[in-house]
Amino acid sequence: MSDNDTDHLANLSDGAGCAEVWEHLSEQREDAAADADSESDDDESVDAETGDADSESDSEKEAAAPCP
């Protein structure tokens, strides 16, 4: 096995049991989900004039624009 296969277990002590592994992996997933939520909140911009949230990305706007 390469180091990449076990990197997610690096913080566990030798001899950790199923419960410790389960808890460690659950915490990693929760942290990743919280990071993803905070990043998605940062992506949403607000129109300065109307105060409306603009959730459509630039690529979505370009895709919706008609061809010239």
C-alpha positions, 0 to 999 in steps of 0.5 A, a space after each residue: 500500500 502506498 502512503 496515499 492509501 493510508 494518509 487519512 489514518 495518519 492521526 490514529 494511534 497504533 492499535 486503534 480499534 473500530 470505534 476510534 477509526 469510525 469516529 476519526 473518519 466521521 470527524 474528517 467528513 464533518 470537517 470537509 462538509 463544513 468547509 464545503 458549506 463555508 466555501 459555497 456561502 462565499 461564492 454567493 454574491 449580492 447585487 449592490 443596488 437591489 440586495 438580491 443574492 446572485 447565485 448564478 455563476 459566470 459560467 452559467 450566465 455564459 451558457 445561457 447567453 445566446 450566440 451572437 
